[in-house]
Amino acid sequence: MESAAVAEVCAERGVRFLAVRAVSDTVDTALSPELVRLLSGGNVSVRKACGALLRKPALLGEFLRLARDTKLAARCLAGALVGVINDETLARRARVSN
């Protein structure tokens, strides 16, 4: 969604654009209301997270799954970015040598 808006502005200005995204969950991934509240706004308070765990220890499983899925998405994103950088480097070298 955000990528489409940036792509549109770049296209209007003739600027090259490439988006690489990693997704850490699926449409079927359910998050408890407590976890949704903790994650809203983009910043997670350690104090609030600990408080939520004390009130509802079952959240630990959700925290661990979220951490695992986020790490996997980050590794996939890093691999994709390395590929993009390598491809761009090869293309640049090819243009220079021609």
MMTF fields as JSON, N, C-alpha, C and O atoms, coordinates in Angstrom:
{
  "mmtfVersion": "1.0.0",
  "mmtfProducer": "UNKNOWN",
  "numBonds": 391,
  "numAtoms": 392,
  "numGroups": 98,
  "numChains": 1,
  "numModels": 1,
  "chainsPerModel": [1],
  "groupsPerChain": [98],
  "chainIdList": ["A"],
  "bondAtomList": [4, 2, 8, 6, 12, 10, 16, 14, 20, 18, 24, 22, 28, 26, 32, 30, 36, 34, 40, 38, 44, 42, 48, 46, 52, 50, 56, 54, 60, 58, 64, 62, 68, 66, 72, 70, 76, 74, 80, 78, 84, 82, 88, 86, 92, 90, 96, 94, 100, 98, 104, 102, 108, 106, 112, 110, 116, 114, 120, 118, 124, 122, 128, 126, 132, 130, 136, 134, 140, 138, 144, 142, 148, 146, 152, 150, 156, 154, 160, 158, 164, 162, 168, 166, 172, 170, 176, 174, 180, 178, 184, 182, 188, 186, 192, 190, 196, 194, 200, 198, 204, 202, 208, 206, 212, 210, 216, 214, 220, 218, 224, 222, 228, 226, 232, 230, 236, 234, 240, 238, 244, 242, 248, 246, 252, 250, 256, 254, 260, 258, 264, 262, 268, 266, 272, 270, 276, 274, 280, 278, 284, 282, 288, 286, 292, 290, 296, 294, 300, 298, 304, 302, 308, 306, 312, 310, 316, 314, 320, 318, 324, 322, 328, 326, 332, 330, 336, 334, 340, 338, 344, 342, 348, 346, 352, 350, 356, 354, 360, 358, 364, 362, 368, 366, 372, 370, 376, 374, 380, 378, 384, 382, 388, 386],
  "bondOrderList": [1, 1, 1, 1, 1, 1, 1, 1, 1, 1, 1, 1, 1, 1, 1, 1, 1, 1, 1, 1, 1, 1, 1, 1, 1, 1, 1, 1, 1, 1, 1, 1, 1, 1, 1, 1, 1, 1, 1, 1, 1, 1, 1, 1, 1, 1, 1, 1, 1, 1, 1, 1, 1, 1, 1, 1, 1, 1, 1, 1, 1, 1, 1, 1, 1, 1, 1, 1, 1, 1, 1, 1, 1, 1, 1, 1, 1, 1, 1, 1, 1, 1, 1, 1, 1, 1, 1, 1, 1, 1, 1, 1, 1, 1, 1, 1, 1],
  "groupList": [{"groupName": "MET", "atomNameList": ["N", "CA", "C", "O"], "elementList": ["N", "C", "C", "O"], "formalChargeList": [0, 0, 0, 0], "bondAtomList": [1, 0, 2, 1, 3, 2], "bondOrderList": [1, 1, 2], "singleLetterCode": "M", "chemCompType": "L-PEPTIDE LINKING"}, {"groupName": "GLU", "atomNameList": ["N", "CA", "C", "O"], "elementList": ["N", "C", "C", "O"], "formalChargeList": [0, 0, 0, 0], "bondAtomList": [1, 0, 2, 1, 3, 2], "bondOrderList": [1, 1, 2], "singleLetterCode": "E", "chemCompType": "L-PEPTIDE LINKING"}, {"groupName": "SER", "atomNameList": ["N", "CA", "C", "O"], "elementList": ["N", "C", "C", "O"], "formalChargeList": [0, 0, 0, 0], "bondAtomList": [1, 0, 2, 1, 3, 2], "bondOrderList": [1, 1, 2], "singleLetterCode": "S", "chemCompType": "L-PEPTIDE LINKING"}, {"groupName": "ALA", "atomNameList": ["N", "CA", "C", "O"], "elementList": ["N", "C", "C", "O"], "formalChargeList": [0, 0, 0, 0], "bondAtomList": [1, 0, 2, 1, 3, 2], "bondOrderList": [1, 1, 2], "singleLetterCode": "A", "chemCompType": "L-PEPTIDE LINKING"}, {"groupName": "VAL", "atomNameList": ["N", "CA", "C", "O"], "elementList": ["N", "C", "C", "O"], "formalChargeList": [0, 0, 0, 0], "bondAtomList": [1, 0, 2, 1, 3, 2], "bondOrderList": [1, 1, 2], "singleLetterCode": "V", "chemCompType": "L-PEPTIDE LINKING"}, {"groupName": "CYS", "atomNameList": ["N", "CA", "C", "O"], "elementList": ["N", "C", "C", "O"], "formalChargeList": [0, 0, 0, 0], "bondAtomList": [1, 0, 2, 1, 3, 2], "bondOrderList": [1, 1, 2], "singleLetterCode": "C", "chemCompType": "L-PEPTIDE LINKING"}, {"groupName": "ARG", "atomNameList": ["N", "CA", "C", "O"], "elementList": ["N", "C", "C", "O"], "formalChargeList": [0, 0, 0, 0], "bondAtomList": [1, 0, 2, 1, 3, 2], "bondOrderList": [1, 1, 2], "singleLetterCode": "R", "chemCompType": "L-PEPTIDE LINKING"}, {"groupName": "GLY", "atomNameList": ["N", "CA", "C", "O"], "elementList": ["N", "C", "C", "O"], "formalChargeList": [0, 0, 0, 0], "bondAtomList": [1, 0, 2, 1, 3, 2], "bondOrderList": [1, 1, 2], "singleLetterCode": "G", "chemCompType": "PEPTIDE LINKING"}, {"groupName": "PHE", "atomNameList": ["N", "CA", "C", "O"], "elementList": ["N", "C", "C", "O"], "formalChargeList": [0, 0, 0, 0], "bondAtomList": [1, 0, 2, 1, 3, 2], "bondOrderList": [1, 1, 2], "singleLetterCode": "F", "chemCompType": "L-PEPTIDE LINKING"}, {"groupName": "LEU", "atomNameList": ["N", "CA", "C", "O"], "elementList": ["N", "C", "C", "O"], "formalChargeList": [0, 0, 0, 0], "bondAtomList": [1, 0, 2, 1, 3, 2], "bondOrderList": [1, 1, 2], "singleLetterCode": "L", "chemCompType": "L-PEPTIDE LINKING"}, {"groupName": "ASP", "atomNameList": ["N", "CA", "C", "O"], "elementList": ["N", "C", "C", "O"], "formalChargeList": [0, 0, 0, 0], "bondAtomList": [1, 0, 2, 1, 3, 2], "bondOrderList": [1, 1, 2], "singleLetterCode": "D", "chemCompType": "L-PEPTIDE LINKING"}, {"groupName": "THR", "atomNameList": ["N", "CA", "C", "O"], "elementList": ["N", "C", "C", "O"], "formalChargeList": [0, 0, 0, 0], "bondAtomList": [1, 0, 2, 1, 3, 2], "bondOrderList": [1, 1, 2], "singleLetterCode": "T", "chemCompType": "L-PEPTIDE LINKING"}, {"groupName": "PRO", "atomNameList": ["N", "CA", "C", "O"], "elementList": ["N", "C", "C", "O"], "formalChargeList": [0, 0, 0, 0], "bondAtomList": [1, 0, 2, 1, 3, 2], "bondOrderList": [1, 1, 2], "singleLetterCode": "P", "chemCompType": "L-PEPTIDE LINKING"}, {"groupName": "ASN", "atomNameList": ["N", "CA", "C", "O"], "elementList": ["N", "C", "C", "O"], "formalChargeList": [0, 0, 0, 0], "bondAtomList": [1, 0, 2, 1, 3, 2], "bondOrderList": [1, 1, 2], "singleLetterCode": "N", "chemCompType": "L-PEPTIDE LINKING"}, {"groupName": "LYS", "atomNameList": ["N", "CA", "C", "O"], "elementList": ["N", "C", "C", "O"], "formalChargeList": [0, 0, 0, 0], "bondAtomList": [1, 0, 2, 1, 3, 2], "bondOrderList": [1, 1, 2], "singleLetterCode": "K", "chemCompType": "L-PEPTIDE LINKING"}, {"groupName": "ILE", "atomNameList": ["N", "CA", "C", "O"], "elementList": ["N", "C", "C", "O"], "formalChargeList": [0, 0, 0, 0], "bondAtomList": [1, 0, 2, 1, 3, 2], "bondOrderList": [1, 1, 2], "singleLetterCode": "I", "chemCompType": "L-PEPTIDE LINKING"}],
  "groupTypeList": [0, 1, 2, 3, 3, 4, 3, 1, 4, 5, 3, 1, 6, 7, 4, 6, 8, 9, 3, 4, 6, 3, 4, 2, 10, 11, 4, 10, 11, 3, 9, 2, 12, 1, 9, 4, 6, 9, 9, 2, 7, 7, 13, 4, 2, 4, 6, 14, 3, 5, 7, 3, 9, 9, 6, 14, 12, 3, 9, 9, 7, 1, 8, 9, 6, 9, 3, 6, 10, 11, 14, 9, 3, 3, 6, 5, 9, 3, 7, 3, 9, 4, 7, 4, 15, 13, 10, 1, 11, 9, 3, 6, 6, 3, 6, 4, 2, 13],
  "groupIdList": [1, 2, 3, 4, 5, 6, 7, 8, 9, 10, 11, 12, 13, 14, 15, 16, 17, 18, 19, 20, 21, 22, 23, 24, 25, 26, 27, 28, 29, 30, 31, 32, 33, 34, 35, 36, 37, 38, 39, 40, 41, 42, 43, 44, 45, 46, 47, 48, 49, 50, 51, 52, 53, 54, 55, 56, 57, 58, 59, 60, 61, 62, 63, 64, 65, 66, 67, 68, 69, 70, 71, 72, 73, 74, 75, 76, 77, 78, 79, 80, 81, 82, 83, 84, 85, 86, 87, 88, 89, 90, 91, 92, 93, 94, 95, 96, 97, 98],
  "secStructList": [7, 2, 2, 2, 2, 2, 2, 2, 2, 2, 2, 2, 2, 6, 7, 7, 7, 7, 7, 7, 7, 7, 7, 1, 1, 7, 6, 6, 7, 7, 7, 7, 2, 2, 2, 2, 2, 2, 2, 6, 6, 1, 7, 7, 7, 2, 2, 2, 2, 2, 2, 2, 2, 2, 2, 7, 6, 6, 2, 2, 2, 2, 2, 2, 2, 2, 2, 2, 2, 2, 2, 2, 2, 2, 2, 2, 2, 2, 2, 2, 2, 2, 2, 2, 2, 2, 2, 2, 2, 2, 2, 2, 2, 2, 2, 2, 2, 7],
  "xCoordList": [0.816, 0.0, 0.864, 0.719, 1.765, 2.64, 3.558, 3.879, 3.974, 4.88, 4.235, 4.907, 2.948, 2.251, 2.261, 2.432, 2.081, 2.099, 3.48, 3.598, 4.517, 5.885, 6.2, 6.828, 5.771, 5.997, 5.347, 5.924, 4.157, 3.45, 4.204, 4.349, 4.679, 5.435, 6.727, 7.104, 7.396, 8.641, 8.372, 9.136, 7.298, 6.956, 6.684, 7.109, 5.98, 5.681, 6.955, 7.008, 7.981, 9.22, 10.329, 11.444, 10.013, 10.998, 12.121, 13.236, 11.836, 12.836, 12.637, 11.516, 13.736, 13.649, 13.155, 13.463, 12.386, 11.812, 11.761, 11.434, 12.085, 11.972, 11.554, 12.123, 10.578, 10.134, 10.422, 10.142, 10.974, 11.192, 10.523, 10.833, 9.611, 8.862, 8.976, 9.107, 8.925, 8.876, 7.658, 7.396, 6.932, 5.719, 5.959, 6.438, 5.62, 5.887, 4.667, 4.775, 3.516, 2.336, 1.433, 1.639, 0.439, -0.516, -1.845, -2.034, -2.751, -4.077, -4.783, -5.677, -4.389, -5.015, -4.387, -4.889, -3.297, -2.626, -3.47, -3.747, -3.864, -4.698, -3.82, -2.913, -4.095, -3.43, -4.484, -5.576, -4.145, -5.086, -5.267, -4.378, -6.4, -6.624, -5.541, -5.172, -5.042, -3.983, -2.721, -2.098, -2.358, -1.154, -1.36, -0.448, -2.533, -2.831, -2.68, -2.104, -3.192, -3.059, -1.593, -1.173, -0.816, 0.602, 1.365, 2.289, 0.985, 1.714, 1.208, 1.883, 0.044, -0.497, 0.402, 0.917, 0.575, 1.415, 2.859, 3.631, 3.243, 4.588, 5.657, 6.727, 5.411, 6.394, 5.859, 4.716, 6.705, 6.294, 7.001, 8.227, 6.212, 6.751, 7.088, 6.226, 8.344, 8.758, 7.947, 7.514, 7.75, 6.979, 5.559, 5.058, 4.915, 3.542, 3.511, 2.586, 4.519, 4.58, 4.739, 4.077, 5.599, 5.786, 4.505, 4.124, 3.849, 2.576, 1.531, 0.799, 1.466, 0.503, 0.815, -0.096, 2.106, 2.493, 2.15, 1.755, 2.298, 1.94, 0.429, -0.013, -0.348, -1.802, -2.289, -3.253, -1.602, -2.036, -0.801, -0.308, -0.3, 0.904, 0.787, 1.802, -0.43, -0.608, -0.108, 0.102, 0.086, 0.625, 2.056, 2.523, 2.749, 4.142, 4.249, 5.167, 3.324, 3.337, 3.205, 3.882, 2.332, 2.176, 3.436, 3.861, 4.032, 5.28, 6.37, 7.074, 6.506, 7.547, 7.293, 8.227, 6.036, 5.709, 5.978, 6.534, 5.582, 5.816, 7.306, 7.738, 8.087, 9.544, 10.132, 10.953, 9.714, 10.221, 9.863, 10.718, 8.598, 8.145, 8.804, 9.107, 9.02, 9.667, 11.135, 11.637, 11.816, 13.213, 13.308, 14.202, 12.393, 12.393, 12.153, 12.837, 11.188, 10.908, 12.123, 12.441, 12.799, 13.989, 15.106, 15.784, 15.299, 16.327, 15.985, 16.86, 14.717, 14.285, 14.475, 14.923, 14.135, 14.309, 15.784, 16.146, 16.625, 18.07, 18.594, 19.38, 18.162, 18.596, 18.135, 18.888, 16.897, 16.379, 17.142, 17.458, 17.442, 18.177, 19.597, 20.102, 20.231, 21.569, 21.484, 22.341, 20.445, 20.264, 20.058, 20.634, 19.248, 18.994, 20.286, 20.593, 21.037, 22.299, 23.281, 23.937, 23.384, 24.295, 23.875, 24.717, 22.562, 22.069, 22.371, 22.788, 22.159, 22.423, 23.913, 24.304, 24.739, 26.188, 26.625, 27.439, 26.086, 26.42, 25.951, 26.67, 24.757, 24.227, 25.077, 25.352, 25.488, 26.32, 27.665, 28.15, 28.262, 29.542, 29.396, 30.278, 28.286, 28.042, 27.911, 28.417, 27.23, 27.081, 28.429, 28.704, 29.262, 30.564, 31.473, 32.222, 31.416, 32.32, 31.901, 32.693, 30.666, 30.193, 30.56, 30.242],
  "yCoordList": [-1.188, 0.0, 1.257, 2.135, 1.32, 2.489, 2.525, 3.593, 1.35, 1.264, 1.827, 2.466, 1.596, 2.086, 3.605, 4.183, 4.251, 5.717, 6.255, 7.221, 5.639, 6.066, 5.798, 6.627, 4.646, 4.313, 5.338, 5.725, 5.772, 6.762, 8.089, 8.681, 8.553, 9.809, 9.671, 10.578, 8.539, 8.325, 8.307, 8.88, 7.656, 7.598, 8.99, 9.319, 9.806, 11.177, 11.984, 12.863, 11.687, 12.457, 11.774, 12.288, 10.621, 9.907, 9.299, 9.134, 8.969, 8.391, 6.878, 6.392, 6.145, 4.685, 4.296, 4.953, 3.217, 2.787, 1.273, 0.618, 0.736, -0.694, -0.885, -0.269, -1.722, -2.029, -3.488, -4.364, -3.736, -5.096, -5.17, -4.391, -6.107, -6.206, -7.613, -8.58, -7.716, -9.009, -9.006, -8.027, -10.081, -10.189, -11.219, -12.323, -10.84, -11.733, -12.538, -13.389, -12.287, -13.062, -13.201, -12.552, -14.052, -14.257, -13.638, -13.197, -13.614, -13.073, -13.916, -13.426, -15.168, -16.074, -16.0, -16.623, -15.248, -15.158, -14.309, -13.138, -14.937, -14.225, -13.639, -14.302, -12.414, -11.776, -11.462, -10.989, -11.729, -11.427, -9.913, -9.152, -9.48, -8.037, -7.377, -6.226, -8.109, -7.558, -7.265, -6.215, -8.208, -8.013, -6.896, -6.108, -6.825, -5.745, -4.394, -3.469, -4.272, -3.01, -2.686, -1.537, -3.702, -3.468, -3.022, -2.213, -3.545, -3.249, -2.004, -1.49, -1.516, -0.353, 0.861, 1.064, 1.641, 2.828, 2.575, 3.523, 1.313, 1.004, 0.911, 0.365, 1.42, 1.34, 0.421, 0.551, -0.511, -1.441, -1.055, -0.969, -0.829, -0.51, -1.816, -2.677, -1.959, -3.159, -3.277, -4.367, -2.162, -2.172, -2.673, -3.505, -2.177, -2.607, -4.07, -4.805, -4.49, -5.889, -6.815, -7.85, -6.46, -7.267, -7.294, -8.341, -6.164, -6.103, -7.006, -7.71, -6.981, -7.824, -9.301, -10.113, -9.649, -11.046, -11.483, -12.627, -10.583, -10.918, -11.145, -12.043, -10.323, -10.46, -11.682, -12.34, -11.974, -13.083, -13.83, -13.538, -14.792, -15.54, -16.258, -16.541, -16.554, -17.223, -16.374, -16.895, -15.076, -14.198, -14.57, -14.226, -15.27, -15.64, -16.402, -16.161, -17.313, -18.065, -17.148, -17.337, -16.152, -15.196, -14.363, -14.124, -13.923, -13.157, -13.979, -13.47, -15.231, -16.089, -16.345, -16.31, -16.604, -16.815, -15.546, -15.606, -14.403, -13.128, -12.872, -12.416, -13.163, -12.981, -13.899, -13.466, -15.163, -16.127, -15.69, -15.677, -15.331, -14.943, -13.643, -13.488, -12.721, -11.453, -11.684, -11.08, -12.549, -12.868, -13.532, -13.215, -14.445, -15.103, -14.089, -14.116, -13.202, -12.174, -11.267, -10.887, -10.92, -10.06, -10.764, -10.141, -12.059, -12.806, -12.878, -12.724, -13.112, -13.156, -11.8, -11.721, -10.742, -9.393, -9.104, -8.557, -9.465, -9.245, -10.002, -9.464, -11.238, -12.02, -11.4, -11.348, -10.932, -10.291, -9.012, -8.745, -8.222, -6.97, -7.231, -6.511, -8.256, -8.615, -8.989, -8.603, -9.742, -10.096, -8.878, -8.794, -7.939, -6.705, -5.916, -5.431, -5.788, -5.035, -5.711, -5.046, -7.037, -7.76, -7.612, -7.403, -7.722, -7.556, -6.157, -5.996, -5.147, -3.759, -3.551, -2.862, -4.146, -4.028, -4.665, -4.095, -5.844, -6.506, -5.689, -5.567, -5.135, -4.317, -3.07, -2.675, -2.456, -1.25, -1.582, -0.837, -2.697, -3.107, -3.388, -3.053, -4.003, -4.3, -3.012, -2.922, -2.01, -0.739, -0.031, 0.583, -0.118, 0.544, -0.129, 0.552, -1.461, -2.17, -2.083, -2.394, -1.665, -1.561, -0.253, -0.002],
  "zCoordList": [0.0, 0.0, 0.0, -0.851, 0.977, 1.042, -0.173, -0.693, -0.614, -1.759, -3.014, -3.824, -3.181, -4.373, -4.428, -5.501, -3.296, -3.26, -3.613, -4.366, -3.075, -3.376, -4.841, -5.499, -5.361, -6.774, -7.689, -8.705, -7.332, -8.148, -8.197, -9.266, -7.056, -7.011, -7.814, -8.556, -7.662, -8.417, -9.918, -10.695, -10.322, -11.745, -12.29, -13.397, -11.521, -11.95, -12.152, -13.012, -11.358, -11.41, -12.218, -12.312, -12.793, -13.597, -12.779, -13.274, -11.543, -10.641, -10.594, -10.444, -10.724, -10.629, -9.241, -8.247, -9.195, -7.921, -7.879, -8.868, -6.735, -6.498, -5.052, -4.15, -4.832, -3.469, -3.178, -3.996, -2.027, -1.547, -0.181, 0.72, -0.043, 1.207, 1.757, 1.007, 3.06, 3.735, 4.643, 5.341, 4.629, 5.426, 6.52, 6.26, 7.745, 8.872, 9.304, 10.187, 8.702, 9.057, 7.842, 6.816, 7.975, 6.894, 7.285, 8.418, 6.342, 6.617, 7.677, 8.368, 7.805, 8.776, 10.165, 11.1, 10.314, 11.605, 12.546, 12.288, 13.635, 14.612, 15.713, 16.218, 16.073, 17.204, 18.261, 17.946, 19.502, 20.577, 20.683, 20.3, 21.196, 21.369, 22.231, 21.999, 23.216, 24.077, 23.266, 23.423, 22.4, 21.582, 20.566, 20.314, 19.993, 19.039, 19.724, 19.151, 20.946, 21.69, 21.957, 21.826, 22.333, 22.621, 21.382, 21.477, 20.222, 18.983, 18.268, 17.376, 18.64, 17.937, 18.177, 19.277, 17.153, 17.247, 16.863, 16.723, 16.689, 16.219, 17.275, 17.009, 18.46, 19.546, 20.632, 21.068, 21.061, 22.104, 23.394, 23.453, 24.404, 25.725, 26.441, 26.608, 26.863, 27.589, 28.879, 29.251, 29.546, 30.794, 30.554, 31.311, 29.516, 29.213, 28.776, 29.122, 28.019, 27.588, 28.79, 28.863, 29.722, 30.933, 31.756, 32.281, 31.867, 32.585, 31.951, 32.648, 30.624, 29.913, 30.135, 30.297, 30.143, 30.397, 31.815, 32.038, 32.761, 34.14, 34.271, 34.987, 33.577, 33.632, 32.852, 33.242, 31.74, 30.874, 30.362, 29.272, 31.144, 30.756, 29.408, 28.773, 28.97, 27.676, 26.514, 25.419, 26.731, 25.681, 25.3, 24.214, 26.192, 25.908, 24.594, 23.81, 24.349, 23.085, 21.885, 20.874, 21.994, 20.895, 20.698, 19.568, 21.81, 21.724, 21.033, 20.16, 21.419, 20.839, 19.358, 18.556, 18.985, 17.57, 16.766, 15.67, 17.315, 16.636, 16.458, 15.399, 17.486, 17.392, 16.323, 15.514, 16.32, 15.329, 13.916, 13.03, 13.704, 12.368, 11.896, 10.713, 12.821, 12.476, 12.103, 11.154, 12.842, 12.51, 11.136, 10.352, 10.849, 9.544, 8.427, 7.404, 8.62, 7.609, 7.414, 6.287, 8.506, 8.405, 7.633, 6.817, 7.89, 7.143, 5.659, 4.807, 5.355, 3.949, 3.278, 2.134, 3.993, 3.456, 3.207, 2.165, 4.151, 3.983, 2.766, 1.987, 2.606, 1.442, 0.137, -0.836, 0.118, -1.096, -1.403, -2.562, -0.387, -0.598, -1.095, -1.956, -0.554, -1.045, -2.524, -3.318, -2.888, -4.292, -5.172, -6.256, -4.722, -5.489, -5.643, -6.732, -4.565, -4.614, -5.555, -6.356, -5.462, -6.356, -7.814, -8.687, -8.081, -9.45, -9.974, -11.12, -9.134, -9.54, -9.784, -10.726, -8.937, -9.101, -10.418, -11.145, -10.726, -11.987, -13.185, -14.176, -13.098, -14.195, -14.394, -15.527, -13.302, -13.382, -14.027, -14.878, -13.62, -14.215, -15.699, -16.489, -16.078, -17.493, -18.295, -19.414, -17.726, -18.446, -18.59, -19.621, -17.562, -17.586, -18.608, -19.309, -18.703, -19.597, -21.054, -21.944, -21.313, -22.713, -23.32, -24.483]
}
